[in-house]
Structures are given as C-alpha cells and as structure tokens.
Amino acid sequence: MNLRRSLVLITSCALAWSASARPKVAADYYTRYTGFAIPAEPRLPARETHPSLWFRTADLPALKARLNADDFMRTRWAAVLHRADLTVSPPPAPVAGDETKRIHEYYGAMSMAARAHALVALLVDDPAAQAAHRQRAIELLSRAYDGPIFDLDSSVQGSPVDEIYRAAWLQNYAHAYDCVQPSLTPEQDKVIRARLAREAQCVYDNLYVWSPKSPHNHLSKPAWGLGSMALTLSAEPQALAWLGRAIEATNRNTRYFFSGDGIYREGSHYLIFSLTNFLPFLYHYRNVSGVDGFTAFQPVFEAMVEARNSRGWLPNIADSYLRPTPTHLAAVAYRDASTALSSTAKLGAVLQWSYESADLAPFEKERADSGFNYTGASWDYPLEIDELLTHDPTIVPTPPDADPNVFLTGGQTYFRDAWVSHGANQRYLLFHGVANGDNHEHDDHLSFILEAADQMMCSDSGYSRGTYTGGERMQWYVTAAAHNTLTLDNQPATDAAPSQTPPSLFRVNRPGLVGEEKQAFFGKNGDWKRAIFWVAGDYYIVSDRVNATHTGRIASYLHGGRGQLTIDGARRSWSYQDDRYGRTAVLHSWIAAPQATIAEKSGELTYIKGDYAAFPYLETSRTAQHTAWLTLLQPRPAGGKPFEVRDESRGDVSALTITTPDHACLVAAQPVGGKPITVGDVETDGAFALVRRDLSGRVLAFSVLEATTLKVGGREIWHSARPTNAGGVANSGASEARGASVSPPATAAASHQKSANAAPAKAPGATKAGAKKSAATEKTLTALPGAEAFVYRALEPDALRLFVFKPKGWSPTDRRPALVFFFGGGWTHGGPDHAAGWARYAASVGFVGIAPDYRTKNRFGTSPLASVADGRAALRWVEDHAEELGLDPTKIVVGGSSAGGHVALWTAITHTPPGSDPAEAPTIKPRALILMSAVSDTAPDGLGYTPKRFGEDAVALSPVDQLDAQMPPMIVFHGNADHTVPYAQAEALHAKLVGAGNTCQLVTVPGGDHNFSSQLPEWKDKARTLIRGFLQEQKLLPEGPSHQR
C-alpha cells in the first residue's frame, strides 16, 4: 500500500538537523527489520573543492584515455555526446497549467542536458567545443528550477515535480555545477548556487512532509539527491544540516526496506529505480568526504547476483517488471572487495560478469518500442553518463564459483544448476519467503518462480500492465490468485508479526536433493507450511500443508507463465513458444489433492511493461480444516516426454509415485505428523516423506518432515527420538541410508549452504598454525600497559583481574558509558591482552574500556562453565564498583570475540546457568552487545560448536537456546566463510532475536573466516565504523554533526 498523502507544500527555512524533525510514527514499527545503515554522523570535506563528486582534475587525463578503451566506452561516449547536442536549443520553461508530461520532461531534460554539456566540456579536446559546451552548461544551470516547480504540490500523486524525480534532478545539477564551477565568474557562481541551494532547502524542509510515515523510496530517493547536493555545496552554512537529514532519512529506508543480506522489499523495479540515486550518492560521499558507504551496501549487490536467473534477470516479484542487473555500475567500487560469491575473484569482477552476461535484448526492445530504459527513470536519469564514469576496462568479468544454491536469511531461496547454464538442463527456482513491507507489496507469500530449459515457466504475474494507478493492478496483479501461492477463506498468508521473516523450518542441500520448508500464517486462523524439493537436479516437488482452526475454503494457485495449457488425464502441461523470454519448451505437472477441485482459469501476466496478455492457470480448492497437497513439476525441452506418474492418495494423505528412465521416487504428505502412513513399501509417521531409489531399489535420497521413523521395504533406514525434519543422500545400499548426511541450515558464503565437512574444525579464536601457546607457557597477567588493574575474583594460585582503560579527561565523578570486552580462545587459551585493543578503542571514544580475564583450560584446567561464571562475575563487579570507575551501570556495553562472545552473551541472560553462582549474577542487563565471530550455539543437535566439551550441560550453556524474551540490542559480526564457528550460528541467533522482537544487526563479512580482521585488515576499520554508528543509535555516543577538518 502506498502511504503517500496529499499535503500542502511547505517551504520554511528551518535549518536545525535534529530528532525533533522526524515524523511521529510507532517507535518500533520501522526499526524491527534486519536492514543496515551507513554511519549516522554526517561528514563534510575540510573545504569545498571542484570537481570532486566523480573525479578530481588530476583524474581527467586517465578518464579521457578510457573513452576509446573498448566498445562499451565508445558507445557510451557517443551517447553522452548525443545528449550534449549543441544544435538543440533549451526549451522555454513550462507554466503551472501545462500538462504533467510536459512539466516533468522539461525538468528532467534540462538537468540531464546541463550535466552532459558540463561533462563534455571537460572531456573534449577542441578548445572551441570546450567553450561552447561549457557556456551551454552555464546557461542551463543559470535557469535551474525555473518555471512552476515551487508552485506545484509534490505530494499529490502523479505530480510532475514528484520528489522521486527531484532526486535525479538534484544529482544531475550537482554534477553539472561540480564540472563547471572552477570556470564560473563570481556573479555566475552566486546566481547558480542560489538556485541549487533553494531546491536543496526545499527538499530538506519537506522530506518528511512528502513522506510522513513509511520510509519508502519517496523518502530515500530525494534524500540521496539532497545528500549529493550537500556535498557539492559543502561551504554553504546549511550543508551539514542537509547532509545530516539525508543520511537520517536514507538510513530509515535501508533499515526497513532492505534485509541485512541485501534483499529489497519493494521489488526489483524499485530497487533499480532507487539504485539510480543511492549509487551516485555512495560514490559522491566516498570521493568528497572519504566516507565509505559501499561496505554497508555490499550485500545489496551480492543479492542481485544471487537473485538473477540464467539470463541475468531479476524477478518481477511485488510491484516489479523483469529487470536486468546493472551491477557493472558498482564494479569499480568493489574492485578490491572480497566476496563469498567467489574463492578467486573480487566482487567487482563478479558484478561485471553479472551485467555483461545478462540478456539485454528484451530491455533494448522495450526502449526501442517505448523510449523507456530499464531504470524506471528514463526522463530524469542519464544512464550512459554513469556507465561512462564507472566503467573500468581492466576488470575481467568472472562468474561466481560459490554454491549456486542460495539460502538467504532474509527469506529468499534460490535453487539453480549452475551460475552459467543454458539448454535443456538449465534449472532455476526462486522460493519467496521475505517478510512483507508496507509499500508495493503483493499477496505472494511463499510463492515461487521457475525458469527451466531456457524458458520462464511458473511465473509471477508482475506489476501491472503499465502503471501503478492502473485499475487492473489492485483488481488482479496484487491479489494472491495472481501468484503461485495459497489462500484460506480468500485471505492471503501473512507474517507472524510485522517484518518477521517467515520461518525456515528445514533445509537440505545435497547433490540430487535440495529443498526447504517455510511457514506462513493466516493470523490466528491457521498456518501453512510449504516445502519445495528439487530432485535429481531435474524436477520439483511442492508440498503444501494447511492446518486451520476452523473449516474454510483452502485454495492454491499454479501459473505456467506464457504457456498454453493442455490436459491429458491427471497431467496438465504448459507449452511454450520461442519468444524473447526463452526457448520452445514444455512443463508437465501433476497435482495430488484428495477431495479437491482443480479448475482452469485465466489471468493476466506482464513480464515487461506494456507486454501483457491473459494466460491459463490452475486453482486447486477444497473446503476443509486440514489439507496436505502435492504438486509435481517436470520441465522439459520441446517434445520432452512426461514421467510415468501414479496418484496414490487416499483420505487426507496425498501421494505420488514417479517413474523416470533411471529411478523411481515416492512422495507422500499428510496435514501433520504423528499418524503412521504407508504408501507402497514406504512407512513413516511424518507429515511428509520423499524416497528416491534407483531401478534396483537402492535408496539414493530421502527426506522426512515432523517424523520419527522412515522405513523402506520393511527396513528402518532413518530414526529419531523425537519428531524432526531430516534429509540426505546415501552412498551405497539402502541399509546405509540411516547414515546419510543430513544438511543443517546454510552455513557459508552469503548463506550459500556448504557441507559441514568443508574444513576441519578448530578451536574458536585459534591463532595461525604453530602460534598457539601451550599450557606450559601461558601466564595469568597482572598488568597491562596503560590500564589500571583490579582483582575481581581472588583465586589461588592466580587471582582474576580486569584491566580498566580510562578516557582522556576521566574523573571519578563521571557517569560515562563503558565497554567490557571478553577475549576469545575457545575457553582454552588466551588472555585479556587480546581484548585490550577493544578496551583502548573504547577509551578513545570517551568510554571506560575494560578487558577482563577469565579462567581458561590451559591456565586453570577448567571447563567452559568456569569461563561463563567468571564473565558474569566480572560484569557484576563492574556494576558494584561503577561509582569508583566513573561509569554509569545502566550504560555498560558488553562484547566478545569467538568464545568471548559466548561469555558476553551469558552476561545478558537472566537465569543462572550450570557452574555459575546466582549471587554473582549481573543485576542490570548490558545496554548492548557487540559480538565478533561469536559462539552462540553449543547444543549437540544441528549447528552446536563442540558440545562434548559441555557434557550434559551443552544445551543449558547454549545461548541461542537460553535467550531471554527481551535481550539487549546487538550488533553481530560474522564471516560467511568461517570454518570454525559456522556463519549459520550467527544467522540462527539473528533470526531468533528478531523473531522475538529484539534488535539485532547482523553484519556479514563477505569471504571472512573466523579471524576475519586479520585475514581482511580493512575490516578492522570497517567494523569500528559500524560499531560507532550502532553505539550512536543506542544513544551511547553523540551523533553531533561535524566537519572533517
């Protein structure tokens, strides 16, 4: 739902950048999601310099040399020259009564022309041409924002001067001014600056008036534009306020509409539409002020690569059309950035590949037919200029080599056969499980999209025929029936709570068996569990189980894209012609839905704006309280023969047996587990079972949901003491299936699931080989340089101390915030000297920094239980001595790395764990937690780290299993290539905290191993920058604006 309101334009000149200017909204509604933010403190350069947004004067020779470096640069340079056409005279300004299109196109064309002429003036060699283009740019800048712009209401829907357009105009004029400013006379400079500053002030004053509630793109886009203009006019007295509000507003957007792993909840169309503004701002902020925002945005670009189908297209989910991946625009920014997408290449090379390998033909046709490019900003954004400025011909396009199956914490899942794949065996399935936002949403929970055999098959119906305001959008395109989803009493499935990602209940990722089960809800009326399994790298099983509190109409919808439907008995097949979306192909399908009715219906579909038509789809429905349905999808190239499929459903049990040329597969489902069912020679008490066998009967793969047993041919091949979900593959005879490896949730590279056996385990916090100290050489420290030591536990033979680093100007009467940071070392080795760096850093920013010691195995012969007990006692001692230490006990932040993170978590959990003394428990929860590669799970099942070291207390000492309902805000850093403590531990901790309504920011370190700050030295500064922003958000550090002087 679009929350914009028709409000009166306000042009006041209030300049204060403060929280009082923020809109009044529910305090937690827009802050509970998993997104990210750039540093909150605005930073301007020491002095205003031009040019500086995209390049400096010294960079011009190199830029000129690149203009003919390759065909891409030559075509973009030609396009820029075409836009900077001196034979085209600037049009007269419109008046308020002119039609909307005339006014909108005027402001876009004027700003783009100014930018093009200004840039060309710097890049052409002919002095006369330089002068002519420069003069034209100055003329256009001198007319900037003439006409009726300040007399029109931007907040009226469809306004020709809508704030989302003004964003691009700001950035166009900013760059134009940046290029010509050194050549301006003082009078010209004064006139132009006044025009630009007036618009900046207008946007500043009205940012929250135009978008008073939701932080959607109508807030963020003009904010990014305002930020660019603030950097351009940094000498203006208002510039710092402009930049501060811009950052504040954009962070509101990125925290709510982006997931922590880069998913954008307004859909691909609005992602690209926003990219046209946030990417220029990121370059401008880095180039002008030296502030890196690219690190925070890295998951966004990685998510674009992860989401693309085999043709390089982003999905038309939510209010979106199909879109390519213009990741090339960011490739140079990530030229040296490590990424979990590739073990050999930098992210920049992967981003370049993602664009260069994309099929742009449908979008080029769209531009030829309509005049619109794929950005959604054709009248305002000169794509060719940004392409010219960001292209680096030396970047070698490189495809990812990470696992092509991707499970994102934000709820999106992708099954694909390979990153580069075309032909009959090509497979790509998107399983959509992202929490709803409040703008541009569709009723599409747990829907899926299938592209296979080089053709778009199971489809999402898309945005609309062509406009947001088209009646068909609300009547059809946003409804559940337009998606591959399910309804109860005609109501769509939703989240358990606002911004709470649908739970992922089970994942398996093995050769020949890839799958996941997710859950959605119908409020208090019931729940729906959908599991999708990709079998043998070929076909798909979709299991839908609905359990309601009452009898109601349950309906599911299956769309076959732009195919024509034929029916042959129980088989329904969609046939596809060779078109701009794919090759000639066929999709065979079977639905097992006892007592349900399957009806053929017709609904509209739009992949690309304007290219709409009606196509057949299926509706399966039944009035019931509980259902379990199965769908089999078999993609094939044209003429591909269907499998032999038998429907063996009975009662409420759905079952299909599938016979292929080289194997057989049986699948069965019932609404809930617990009741024994038998289909053929397969027996289980699970809610779902899948058994795949070769033609000799040998079990190749299996999966069960909510089961305790699975028998094949009378032999139990899998068993569990309690109902659970499992799946795996076997290497030999059916009897060995009991030992089939069961895949835990995603454990590596940007949630790319990898084998738990990818690397041998080592102790958390272990140093490089050969560097680990032995028990004989480790000593308990009694002093650290620059710190005052306090004994908090008088043990024999060595007392435990904590080491206090006091900030400059410290006084015992202070009530400062404090950071207590625990070292890592697997509860085995290490000491407070390894945490002293964090304590010193804390002191440098005004905190009292504290590095406590605690018992470890090497020095004291103790178990992890003693380490936890000491950590809790240390924090209690700090609380009790707060007045002596000059700190506020309600403002203590606790942090830790690796095993120290485990200790830190236990200082925030109320109940006393085994091995600890209730009398030593902290009395005040930490104000916040900072975790680095932390151990958060020690339970024996699933992801637990070294549970044997905890014995029977493994679950009792596992933080993720013992969290309080209310936990302190946390920032969690974890490398997604951590071979010691799986990245999936951080994902699981984050999901559980956020699911319970707590604040947790998960910072993924792309390609980072356990000791990522040593492996990737740049992350030492990056982490501290993000921590500083986190502490500012918790009101523990001042957010005061400052110039960098």
Secondary structure, 3 states (H helix, E strand, C coil): CCCCCCCCCCCCCCCCCCHHHCCCCCCCCCCCCCCCCCCCCCEECCCCCCCCCCCCHHHHHHHHHHCCCCHHHHHHHHHHHHHCCCCCCCCCCCCCCCCHHHHHHHHHHHHHHHHHHHHHHHHCCCHHHHHHHHHHHHHHHHCCCCCCHHHCCCCCCCCCCCHHHHHHHHHHHHHHHHHHHHHCCHHHHHHHHHHHHHHHHHHHHHHHHHCCCCCCHHHHHHHHHHHHHHHHCCCCCCHHHHHHHHHHHHHHHHHHHECCCCCECCCHHHHHHHHHHHHHHHHHHHHHHCCCCHHHHHHHHHHHHHHCCCCCEECCCCCCCCEECCCHHHHHHHCCCCCCCCCCCCHHHHHHHHHHCCCCHHHHHHHHHHCCCCCCCCCCCCHHHHHHHHCCCCCCCCCCCCCCCEECCCCEEEEECCCCCCCCCCEEEEEECCCCCCCCCCCCCCCEEEEECCEECCCCCCCCCCCCCCHHHHHHHCCHHHCCCEEECCEECECCCCCCCCCEEEEEEECCEEEEEEEEECCCCEEEEEEEEEECCCEEEEEEEEEEEEEEEEEEEEECCCCEEEEECCEEEEEECCECCECCEEEEEEEECCCCEEEEEEEEEECCCCCEEEEEEEEEEEEEEEEEEEEEEEEEECCCCCCEEEECCECCEEEEEEECCCEEEEEEECCCCCCCEEECCEEECCCEEEEEEECCCCEEEEEEEEEEEEEECCEEEEEEEEEEEEEEECCCCHHHHHHCEECCCCCEHHHECCCCCCCCCCCCCCCCCCCCCCCCCCCCCCCCCCCEEEEEECCCCCCEEEEEECCCCCCCCCCEEEEEEECCCCCCCCCHHHCHHHHHHHHHCCCEEEEECCCCHHHHCCCHHHHHHHHHHHHHHHHHCHHHHCEEEEEEEEEEECHHHHHHHHCCCCCCCCCCCHHHCCCCCCCEEEEECCCCCCCCCCCCCCHHHHHHHCCCCCHHHHCCCCCCCEEEEEECCCCCCCHHHHHHHHHHHHHCCCCEEEEEECCCCCCHHHHCCHHHHHHHHHHHHHHHHCCCCCCCCEECC
